[in-house]
Amino acid sequence: WLLFMPAKARRQALKTQGAKNGRSGICGQNPLGAGQHRLRPRGPNMRYSLIDATVLAATGPGPGAVHVCDGTICASPPAQAARISLPGCTVLPGIIDAHGDGFERHMAPRRGAMRDLGQGLSATEAELAANGITTAMLAQFWSWEGGMRAPEFAQRLLAAHQAYAGRGTDMRIQLRF
């Protein structure tokens, strides 16, 4: 799920909240409380409810809430859930990218410049999230052609992906033969 707020409300929130603590948080505020700066939607014990927002559901946009039970969307508020109030925000479902090649430039910004693949995955995740993509299939070649399409590179990417601790975007590797 993605959170958005109108530009006018965002500017106002940045003026008021930003002046107080120098950061805007989600929708111009820090709904997690003082000292908390990141909401990680994964994990077996992650239980929270996004409330007081406009939610785009199958029936259209309207006031509502989104409840998360152990990392999965559920119908009713989970027991002992954090309640995150998001007035002025809109909660939208994320986009699923079923086949993506765009991540390759983050792995090697120019030919032969193979950088740390963990940093490349981080840059890929940031770009996906900025474009509203919450689940992505990263299409990686396994080919005789060499370079980024070689089996050796694919193995390095798979190892880097396994070691990567993401920020919430579901990135999966799709091997192309």
C-alpha positions, 0 to 999 in steps of 0.5 A, spaced: 500 500 500 502 507 498 500 513 502 499 520 498 497 526 500 495 533 496 500 537 495 497 543 498 496 539 505 503 536 504 506 543 504 502 545 510 504 539 514 512 541 512 511 548 514 508 546 521 511 539 522 518 540 519 519 546 523 518 542 529 522 536 528 526 538 521 523 531 518 516 530 515 515 523 516 509 519 513 504 525 510 507 530 513 507 527 520 511 522 524 505 517 526 510 512 529 511 517 535 517 520 537 524 517 536 521 512 530 522 513 523 521 507 519 515 503 518 517 496 516 511 492 513 514 485 513 515 480 519 511 475 523 509 480 528 507 486 524 500 488 526 498 495 525 492 499 522 492 505 517 486 509 520 483 516 518 485 516 511 481 515 504 482 508 502 482 506 494 478 500 495 475 495 490 468 499 490 472 506 489 475 511 494 472 513 501 474 513 508 476 507 511 482 503 514 487 498 512 489 493 517 495 488 517 496 482 521 503 479 521 505 482 514 498 480 511 492 485 509 486 482 514 479 484 514 479 487 521 483 490 526 488 485 529 489 485 537 494 489 540 495 493 533 499 500 532 494 505 530 497 509 525 492 516 524 493 519 517 488 524 516 489 528 509 492 522 506 490 517 501 492 509 501 492 506 494 494 499 492 501 498 490 503 496 482 506 489 481 511 489 475 511 482 473 517 483 468 522 488 469 529 490 466 530 497 468 534 495 474 540 493 470 542 500 470 543 500 477 547 494 477 552 497 472 551 504 471 555 503 465 558 497 461 564 494 465 562 498 472 560 492 476 559 496 483 556 493 489 550 489 488 547 491 494 547 498 493 544 497 486 538 493 489 537 499 494 537 504 488 532 499 485 528 499 491 528 506 491 526 507 484 520 502 484 517 505 491 518 512 488 514 509 482 508 506 486 511 499 485 511 495 491 512 488 488 517 487 482 520 481 478 527 483 476 528 479 470 535 477 470 539 473 464 542 466 465 546 466 458 552 464 454 553 472 452 557 474 458 557 480 462 551 482 466 547 476 462 552 471 464 551 465 469 556 468 474 553 475 474 546 471 475 549 467 481 552 474 484 545 477 483 542 472 487 547 472 493 546 479 493 538 479 493 538 473 498 543 478 503 539 484 502 535 487 507 530 491 504 525 496 506 519 493 504 518 493 496 517 485 494 523 484 489 523 477 486 528 475 481 526 472 475 531 468 471 531 468 463 534 463 459 
